[in-house]
Amino acid sequence: MFLPISRHLLPALLLLSMLSYMSAQTPSSSTSDTHTVAVRLIGLDGQPGPVVQSPLVVKTDAEWEKQLGPAAYRVLRAKGTEAPFCGNLLDNHKDGVYFCAGCGLPLFASSSKFNSGTGWPSFYRPFAPENITEIRDVSLGMVRTEILCARCGGHLGHVFDDGPAPTHLRYCLNSISLVFKDEAEVKKLAPESK
Ligand SMILES: [Zn+2]
């Protein structure tokens, strides 16, 4: 009498214990991994600060379109590409930092900008590797590596392995994905970014 009942109960008890284990694990991992991202903001000296957990910037398509306007929305949120030699930052040679036009995360420093001849602003390294997300892009019949802002997921451009020393990488950007601030503006920002 007793054995058949426990044989039926055992799988149910195992399932219950698995479910309670999973429900105990899920909340802690989603709190730290889903809503924040490890990035570097600007330190007081204008250089990358320590790695900090920053809240992910999540908005609806309608909110992004309203904030960015149609041209920047088409690139940052719909992965468009601006025409070469048309962006306003291609020939910018001032010292400063290039921020994400979507969320203000520092993405590139002027010290790594170089003239690639491609018609798009080009850099050989990001401001901080944590601030850029790379994903494989197989659109348009090519295999490329797309680069996105790590905090808001905004499309920035692509990275190629034909850049200059010391990294031999070429981060190819859309000007409209970036907002440039010169050194004086960056110094004013720095305390707030800490
Ligand atoms: Zn961003």
Boltz pocket constraint, residues with backbone or C-beta under 6 A from the ligand:
constraints:
  - pocket:
      binder: B
      contacts: [[A, 100], [A, 101], [A, 102], [A, 103], [A, 104], [A, 105], [A, 149], [A, 150], [A, 151], [A, 152], [A, 153], [A, 154]]
      max_distance: 6.0
